[in-house]
């Protein structure tokens, strides 16, 4: 048996010991150490990354969920910091919702994960802070360390004592970003702010006038002057927080 085959046999047993025999030349005592070490490491990262979600399950249910992830999901990153993101990928793709899973499971998990995602996002050295006088003529971008989000459930208030069965009448909107001290901040926003940031995110380098034209097409009940004034005030606030930036064009 080749070395790669031995490795594959070893990992298959670690991930699914009930379905795959251990390598014949390794005693079970040693394999038990590896089995516990690998699983407990993954369980620790998942549990610390999704503390609210974990409280909604019994210990047995939570271990089963993590075990399913550990056994069935092929991670695409070797870094421990990426385990939480891989868990999100698993829940949103391969995982089949169970009876004991809350309907807001994926949204709550994403809301809990996003803080880590923003905290480790790499800065773009081309990004430059916008001054108030720049907003109306500079090309605008959503910062690589900011996220424009909306959820159908009020994820920010979910707990053991509050578990909604149905989506809220209105979505919850957030901007998550890193401030000047590199601390992650959550800012509740509204539908219009979310629309403005979505336009910028989907049209890199867009100008203020082009943004206002697009907003007007979505909200024809407002006059161009109202759109202009509202957009300028909102984007000033977002620029101050470095949620929107411009870029060095050199």
BELSULUR-V286732 format. One record per pair of residues at least 6 apart in sequence whose ideal C-beta (glycine too) atoms are under 8 Angstrom apart, sorted by sequence separation. I is the first residue (numbers start at 1). J is the second residue. D is the distance in Angstrom with one decimal. If there is no record, write none. Layout:
i	j	d
I	J	D
I	J	D
//
This chain:
i	j	d
22	28	6.6
102	108	7.3
142	148	6.6
158	164	7.3
178	184	5.9
179	185	5.3
200	206	5.9
216	222	7.1
238	244	4.6
239	245	7.6
12	19	8.0
13	20	4.6
47	54	5.5
75	82	7.4
177	184	7.4
178	185	7.4
199	206	6.7
203	210	7.3
1	9	7.7
12	20	4.1
13	21	6.5
23	31	7.8
54	62	5.5
57	65	6.8
75	83	7.2
77	85	7.5
97	105	7.1
130	138	6.4
176	184	6.5
177	185	5.7
189	197	7.9
216	224	6.2
219	227	7.0
222	230	7.6
13	22	4.6
22	31	4.7
77	86	6.6
176	185	7.1
235	244	6.2
13	23	7.0
76	86	7.1
130	140	7.6
154	164	6.7
176	186	5.5
177	187	7.2
9	20	7.4
75	86	4.6
153	164	5.8
175	186	7.8
176	187	7.5
200	211	6.7
203	214	7.9
216	227	5.2
9	21	8.0
10	22	7.9
174	186	5.8
175	187	4.6
199	211	5.4
212	224	7.0
215	227	5.2
10	23	5.6
73	86	6.4
174	187	6.5
9	23	5.3
17	31	8.0
73	87	7.9
91	105	6.8
92	106	5.8
127	141	7.0
153	167	5.7
154	168	5.4
174	188	5.9
175	189	5.5
47	62	7.5
91	106	5.3
152	167	3.8
153	168	6.4
173	188	6.8
174	189	6.4
196	211	6.5
199	214	5.1
212	227	5.1
10	26	7.7
73	89	7.4
127	143	6.0
152	168	6.7
156	172	6.5
172	188	7.4
173	189	4.4
199	215	7.0
212	228	5.5
215	231	6.3
6	23	6.3
69	86	7.9
73	90	4.2
127	144	7.0
155	172	6.5
173	190	5.8
13	31	6.8
17	35	5.9
69	87	5.8
72	90	7.5
88	106	7.9
91	109	5.8
154	172	5.3
156	174	7.7
173	191	6.5
175	193	7.4
47	66	7.6
124	143	7.7
152	171	5.7
153	172	7.4
196	215	6.6
212	231	5.5
14	34	5.9
43	63	7.2
46	66	5.3
124	144	4.7
151	171	6.3
152	172	8.0
171	191	7.5
173	193	6.7
195	215	6.3
211	231	6.2
14	35	5.8
69	90	5.1
73	94	6.4
88	109	6.0
123	144	6.9
150	171	4.6
151	172	4.9
170	191	7.9
173	194	4.6
13	35	7.8
72	94	6.4
87	109	7.2
88	110	6.0
122	144	6.9
123	145	6.5
150	172	6.8
175	197	6.9
43	66	4.9
46	69	7.1
121	144	5.9
150	173	5.0
151	174	7.7
192	215	7.7
195	218	6.1
208	231	7.1
10	34	7.9
14	38	5.3
42	66	6.6
121	145	4.7
149	173	7.1
150	174	7.5
195	219	7.9
208	232	7.4
211	235	7.9
14	39	7.9
88	113	5.3
149	174	4.7
69	95	7.7
87	113	7.6
149	175	7.3
39	66	7.8
42	69	7.5
43	70	7.8
68	95	7.1
118	145	6.0
147	174	7.9
148	175	5.9
149	176	6.5
192	219	7.5
208	235	7.3
39	67	7.2
42	70	5.2
85	113	6.5
118	146	7.4
147	175	7.0
84	113	5.0
118	147	6.1
146	175	6.3
147	176	4.6
117	147	7.2
146	176	7.0
147	177	7.3
156	186	7.6
39	70	5.8
85	116	7.8
146	177	4.0
38	70	7.7
84	116	5.6
85	117	6.7
145	177	6.2
146	178	7.6
156	188	7.6
114	147	5.9
145	178	4.4
49	83	7.5
50	84	7.2
143	177	6.8
45	80	6.1
49	84	3.8
81	116	7.3
114	149	6.8
196	231	6.0
46	83	6.7
50	87	7.4
45	83	4.4
46	84	6.9
49	87	7.2
111	149	7.8
192	230	6.8
196	234	5.8
41	80	7.6
45	84	6.5
61	100	5.7
81	120	5.9
196	235	6.6
111	151	6.4
42	83	6.3
46	87	5.6
110	151	7.7
193	234	5.4
197	238	7.0
192	234	7.1
196	238	7.9
205	247	7.6
57	100	7.1
107	151	4.7
111	155	4.0
150	194	5.8
200	244	6.0
107	152	6.6
108	153	7.2
110	155	8.0
111	156	7.1
193	238	7.7
56	102	5.9
107	153	5.1
148	194	6.1
197	243	7.2
108	155	5.1
197	244	7.3
104	152	7.9
107	155	5.3
104	153	3.9
148	197	4.0
103	153	7.6
108	158	5.6
148	198	6.0
104	155	6.6
53	105	7.1
148	201	6.0
104	158	6.4
187	241	7.3
15	70	6.3
16	71	4.9
53	108	5.4
142	197	6.1
15	71	5.0
52	108	6.4
53	109	5.5
185	241	7.5
121	178	7.4
50	108	8.0
118	176	5.2
142	200	5.2
50	109	5.7
53	112	6.3
104	163	7.7
118	177	6.6
119	178	7.1
141	200	6.6
142	201	4.3
52	112	6.0
104	164	6.6
118	178	5.9
140	200	5.2
51	112	7.1
102	163	5.7
103	164	7.9
115	176	6.9
50	112	4.9
103	165	6.5
114	176	5.2
179	241	6.8
180	242	7.3
49	112	6.6
50	113	7.2
103	166	7.4
111	174	8.0
141	204	5.6
175	238	7.4
179	242	7.5
49	113	6.3
141	205	6.6
177	241	5.9
178	242	7.7
119	184	5.1
139	204	7.9
140	205	7.2
177	242	6.8
118	184	5.0
139	205	3.9
140	206	5.7
175	241	7.8
177	243	5.0
49	116	6.3
139	206	7.0
140	207	7.0
139	207	6.5
140	208	7.0
175	243	5.6
115	184	5.0
138	207	7.9
137	207	7.1
115	186	7.8
137	208	7.1
140	211	7.2
136	208	4.6
135	208	5.8
136	209	7.7
140	235	7.4
136	232	7.2
146	242	7.5
135	232	6.6
145	242	7.7
146	243	4.4
146	244	7.7
143	242	5.7
135	235	5.3
143	243	5.9
135	236	6.4
142	243	7.0
143	244	6.7
142	244	6.1
143	245	4.9
141	244	6.7
142	245	7.9
55	159	7.4
56	160	6.6
132	236	5.5
135	239	6.0
140	244	5.5
141	245	5.4
55	160	5.3
134	239	7.8
140	245	7.8
141	246	6.7
52	158	6.4
140	246	6.4
141	247	5.9
52	159	6.7
56	163	6.7
132	239	7.2
139	246	5.8
131	239	7.7
138	246	4.2
139	247	6.8
130	239	3.9
129	239	7.3
139	249	7.8
134	246	6.3
129	242	6.0
130	244	6.4
130	245	6.0
129	245	6.4
130	246	5.4
128	245	6.1
127	245	4.3
128	246	5.3
127	246	7.6
128	247	6.4
127	247	5.8
128	248	5.7
126	247	4.6
127	248	7.9
126	248	4.9
124	247	7.7
//
